[in-house]
C-alpha cells in the first residue's frame, strides 16, 4: 500500500501527539490533590441571573444521561466573566459539557460513535491492521479520560465549549465541530486552516484570562484548579479539586475513594473493539 507524504506526516503527528498526551497523564497520576470540598453551582442559572447570553448543549452525553451544567462554585464566576467578555465581542459562549459523574464518564468511553472514531484512527495509525488493545486503550485514555483523576469533568472543574456569533448565529469555526477525533483535534494541530487556528487561540486567550488552562490535545476543553490544571500551568502546590461524587440535593461533594481505578479495564476495551468491528462490518 502506497502512503502519501501528507498521510505519513499526519500519522506521525497523531502518534507523537497521542504519546505526548499519554506521557502527560503519567505525570498527572501521582500529583497531589487536597480536595477542598467546595460545592457546585449552576452555569445556566448564573448566566440567566447575570443577563449573559449563553448557549447550552441539548444533546445527551451517552444513552439517556443528560448533561449536567454545573461546576465548582468559584469557577462558575470565572465562566460568567468569559461569557460577558464574549458577548461584548459579539460572540456567544456555548457550554457543551460540565460536570460528569463516574457513571457518565464510563459510558462516554464506550459511546459507539466516539469509540468507533478512535478505533478507526488507531487502525489508520497502524496501516490498516487491527491495533493492539493496549494502543486503543492509550489513545482513549487521552481523548476520553478512563480514570477519574485525569478526567477533570469528574472534578467539576472543566467545561467543553463552542462559540457562536451573535449577529448571524454561525459558529466561530475552529476547523471542526465539537467533538472531533483525529489529527486535527489537538489545539495547535498543523493540519488546521490558519483562520480556524486563529479562532481557537483567540477563544483560548479569553478563557485563560480567567484562569482556565487548555488541554493541549482537545481544542474545546478547559479546566482550572485540578491536578491537570496545576501541571499545565506549572503550579507545584497541591490541587484543590479532585474527582468527586456530587449530591445535588445537599450540594455536598465526596472525594472518590480510588481516583486511579479504571472506569473501563482492558477486557472491557477489548470487548468494545470487537463490538466496534462488528458495527463496521454491518455498515459496509
C-alpha positions as CSV (number, residue, x, y, z in Angstrom):
1,X,0.0,0.0,0.0
2,X,1.4,3.4,-1.0
3,X,1.3,6.1,1.6
4,X,1.4,9.7,0.5
5,X,3.9,12.1,2.3
6,X,0.9,14.0,3.7
7,X,-0.7,10.9,5.1
8,X,2.6,9.8,6.6
9,X,3.0,13.2,8.2
10,X,-0.5,13.1,9.6
11,X,0.1,9.6,11.0
12,X,3.4,10.6,12.6
13,X,1.8,13.7,14.2
14,X,-1.1,11.8,15.5
15,X,1.1,9.1,17.0
16,X,3.6,11.5,18.5
17,X,0.9,13.8,19.9
18,X,-1.1,11.0,21.5
19,X,2.1,9.7,23.1
20,X,2.7,13.1,24.5
21,X,-0.8,13.1,25.9
22,X,-0.2,9.7,27.5
23,X,3.1,10.9,29.0
24,X,1.3,13.9,30.5
25,X,-1.2,11.6,32.1
26,X,1.6,9.6,33.7
27,X,2.9,12.8,35.3
28,X,-0.6,13.7,36.4
29,X,-1.4,10.4,38.2
30,X,0.9,10.9,41.2
31,X,0.2,14.7,41.5
32,X,-1.1,15.6,45.0
33,X,-4.7,16.7,45.4
34,X,-6.2,18.1,48.6
35,X,-9.9,18.1,47.9
36,X,-11.3,21.4,49.3
37,X,-15.0,20.2,49.4
38,X,-16.3,23.2,47.5
39,X,-19.8,22.7,46.3
40,X,-21.3,23.2,42.8
41,X,-23.3,25.9,41.2
42,X,-25.5,26.0,38.0
43,X,-23.9,27.6,34.9
44,X,-27.3,28.0,33.3
45,X,-28.8,29.8,36.4
46,X,-25.7,32.0,36.8
47,X,-25.9,33.1,33.1
48,X,-29.6,34.0,33.5
49,X,-29.1,35.9,36.7
50,X,-26.2,37.8,35.2
51,X,-28.0,38.7,32.0
52,X,-25.3,36.9,30.0
53,X,-26.3,35.4,26.6
54,X,-25.0,31.8,26.8
55,X,-25.9,28.6,25.0
56,X,-26.1,25.1,26.4
57,X,-26.0,21.7,24.5
58,X,-29.3,19.9,24.3
59,X,-27.8,16.5,23.3
60,X,-27.5,13.5,25.6
61,X,-24.0,12.6,26.7
62,X,-24.5,8.9,26.4
63,X,-27.6,6.8,26.3
64,X,-30.3,8.6,28.3
65,X,-27.9,10.5,30.5
66,X,-28.5,14.3,30.4
67,X,-25.6,16.7,30.5
68,X,-25.0,18.4,33.9
69,X,-24.3,22.1,33.5
70,X,-22.9,22.6,37.0
71,X,-19.3,23.0,38.2
72,X,-17.5,24.2,41.3
73,X,-19.0,27.5,42.7
74,X,-15.8,29.6,42.4
75,X,-15.3,28.6,38.8
76,X,-18.8,29.5,37.7
77,X,-17.9,33.2,38.3
78,X,-15.0,32.8,36.0
79,X,-17.1,31.3,33.3
80,X,-19.5,34.2,33.6
81,X,-16.7,36.6,33.1
82,X,-15.7,34.7,30.0
83,X,-19.3,34.8,28.7
84,X,-19.6,38.5,29.4
85,X,-16.4,39.3,27.5
86,X,-17.5,37.2,24.6
87,X,-20.9,39.0,24.5
88,X,-19.1,42.3,24.4
89,X,-17.0,41.0,21.4
90,X,-20.1,39.8,19.6
91,X,-19.8,36.2,20.5
92,X,-21.9,33.7,22.5
93,X,-20.2,31.0,24.6
94,X,-21.8,27.6,24.3
95,X,-21.3,25.2,27.1
96,X,-21.1,21.7,25.6
97,X,-20.5,19.9,28.9
98,X,-19.8,20.4,32.6
99,X,-19.7,18.0,35.5
100,X,-19.8,14.3,34.7
101,X,-20.4,11.5,37.3
102,X,-18.2,8.4,37.1
103,X,-21.1,6.6,35.5
104,X,-21.4,9.2,32.8
105,X,-17.7,9.2,32.1
106,X,-17.6,5.4,32.0
107,X,-20.5,5.3,29.5
108,X,-18.9,8.1,27.4
109,X,-15.7,6.0,26.9
110,X,-17.9,3.2,25.5
111,X,-20.2,5.5,23.4
112,X,-20.2,3.9,20.0
113,X,-19.7,6.9,17.8
114,X,-16.7,8.2,19.9
115,X,-15.2,4.8,20.5
116,X,-15.6,3.9,16.8
117,X,-13.9,7.1,15.7
118,X,-10.9,6.4,18.0
119,X,-10.7,2.8,16.8
120,X,-10.7,4.0,13.1
121,X,-7.8,6.3,13.8
122,X,-5.9,3.5,15.5
123,X,-6.5,1.2,12.5
124,X,-5.2,4.0,10.3
125,X,-2.2,4.6,12.6
126,X,-1.0,1.0,12.2
127,X,-1.6,0.8,8.5
128,X,-5.0,-0.8,8.3
129,X,-4.4,-3.6,10.7
130,X,-6.4,-4.4,13.8
131,X,-4.5,-2.5,16.5
132,X,-3.4,-3.9,19.8
133,X,-5.8,-3.5,22.7
134,X,-3.2,-1.5,24.6
135,X,-2.9,1.0,21.8
136,X,-6.6,1.7,21.7
137,X,-6.6,1.9,25.5
138,X,-3.9,4.5,25.5
139,X,-5.5,6.6,22.8
140,X,-8.9,6.5,24.5
141,X,-7.2,7.5,27.8
142,X,-6.0,10.7,26.2
143,X,-9.2,11.6,24.3
144,X,-11.9,10.2,26.7
145,X,-10.5,10.0,30.2
146,X,-10.9,6.5,31.5
147,X,-9.5,7.2,35.0
148,X,-11.4,9.6,37.4
149,X,-8.3,11.6,38.4
150,X,-7.4,12.5,34.8
151,X,-11.0,13.3,33.8
152,X,-11.4,16.9,35.1
153,X,-15.1,16.9,34.3
154,X,-15.4,14.4,37.2
155,X,-13.8,17.0,39.4
156,X,-16.4,19.6,38.5
157,X,-13.5,21.8,37.3
158,X,-13.8,21.6,33.5
159,X,-16.0,22.7,30.6
160,X,-16.2,21.8,27.0
161,X,-17.1,24.8,24.8
162,X,-18.1,26.0,21.4
163,X,-18.6,29.7,20.4
164,X,-21.1,31.3,18.1
165,X,-21.6,34.8,16.6
166,X,-24.3,37.0,18.0
167,X,-25.2,38.7,14.7
168,X,-25.9,35.7,12.5
169,X,-25.8,32.7,14.8
170,X,-23.0,31.0,12.9
171,X,-20.3,29.1,14.8
172,X,-16.9,30.7,15.2
173,X,-15.2,28.0,13.2
174,X,-12.3,26.1,14.8
175,X,-11.8,23.7,11.9
176,X,-14.1,21.1,13.1
177,X,-17.2,20.9,15.3
178,X,-17.3,19.5,18.8
179,X,-16.4,16.5,19.1
180,X,-13.6,15.7,16.6
181,X,-11.3,12.7,17.0
182,X,-8.4,13.0,14.5
183,X,-5.0,14.6,14.0
184,X,-7.0,17.9,13.8
185,X,-8.2,17.6,17.4
186,X,-5.1,19.0,19.3
187,X,-5.3,22.7,19.9
188,X,-2.3,23.6,17.7
189,X,-2.7,21.0,15.1
190,X,-0.6,21.9,12.0
191,X,-3.4,20.3,9.8
192,X,-6.0,23.0,10.7
193,X,-6.5,26.0,8.5
194,X,-4.9,29.3,9.6
195,X,-8.2,31.1,10.3
196,X,-9.5,28.2,12.3
197,X,-6.3,28.0,14.3
198,X,-6.5,31.8,15.0
199,X,-10.1,31.4,16.2
200,X,-9.0,28.5,18.5
201,X,-6.2,30.7,20.0
202,X,-8.4,33.8,20.5
203,X,-11.1,31.7,22.3
204,X,-8.4,30.1,24.4
205,X,-6.9,33.5,25.3
206,X,-10.3,34.7,26.6
207,X,-10.7,31.6,28.9
208,X,-7.1,31.7,30.0
209,X,-7.6,35.4,31.1
210,X,-10.0,34.0,33.7
211,X,-7.5,31.3,35.0
212,X,-8.5,28.4,32.8
213,X,-5.9,26.3,31.0
214,X,-6.5,24.5,27.8
215,X,-6.0,20.7,27.4
216,X,-3.4,20.6,24.5
217,X,-4.9,17.6,22.9
218,X,-8.5,18.8,22.5
219,X,-9.4,22.3,21.2
220,X,-12.7,22.5,23.1
221,X,-11.6,21.6,26.7
222,X,-10.7,24.0,29.5
223,X,-10.2,23.4,33.2
224,X,-8.9,25.0,36.4
225,X,-7.8,24.2,39.9
226,X,-7.3,20.4,39.4
227,X,-4.2,18.3,39.0
228,X,-4.2,18.7,35.2
229,X,-4.5,22.5,35.5
230,X,-1.7,22.7,38.0
231,X,0.7,20.6,35.8
232,X,-0.1,22.5,32.7
233,X,0.2,25.9,34.4
234,X,3.4,25.0,36.3
235,X,1.9,25.2,39.8
236,X,3.6,22.8,42.2
237,X,1.2,23.2,45.0
238,X,-1.5,20.5,45.6
239,X,-4.6,20.9,43.6
240,X,-7.9,21.9,45.2
241,X,-10.2,19.9,43.1
242,X,-10.2,16.1,42.6
243,X,-12.8,13.7,41.3
244,X,-15.9,13.7,43.4
245,X,-19.4,12.3,43.8
246,X,-21.9,15.1,43.9
247,X,-25.2,15.1,45.7
248,X,-27.3,17.8,44.0
249,X,-29.9,17.8,46.8
250,X,-27.5,18.8,49.5
251,X,-24.8,20.2,47.3
252,X,-22.2,18.1,49.1
253,X,-19.2,16.6,47.4
254,X,-17.4,13.4,48.4
255,X,-14.0,12.6,47.2
256,X,-13.8,9.4,45.0
257,X,-12.4,6.6,47.1
258,X,-10.0,5.3,44.4
259,X,-9.3,8.1,41.8
260,X,-6.9,5.9,39.9
261,X,-9.3,3.0,39.3
262,X,-10.0,2.3,35.7
263,X,-13.6,3.0,34.6
264,X,-13.2,0.5,31.8
265,X,-10.4,-2.0,32.3
266,X,-8.6,-3.7,29.4
267,X,-11.0,-6.6,29.0
268,X,-13.9,-4.1,28.5
269,X,-11.9,-2.2,25.9
270,X,-11.2,-5.4,24.1
271,X,-14.9,-6.2,24.1
272,X,-15.7,-2.7,22.8
273,X,-13.2,-3.2,20.0
274,X,-15.0,-6.4,18.9
275,X,-18.3,-4.6,19.0
276,X,-17.0,-1.7,17.0
277,X,-15.6,-4.0,14.4
278,X,-18.9,-5.8,14.1
279,X,-20.7,-2.5,13.7
280,X,-18.2,-1.6,10.9
281,X,-18.9,-4.9,9.1
282,X,-22.7,-4.3,9.3
283,X,-22.4,-0.8,7.9
284,X,-20.4,-1.9,4.8
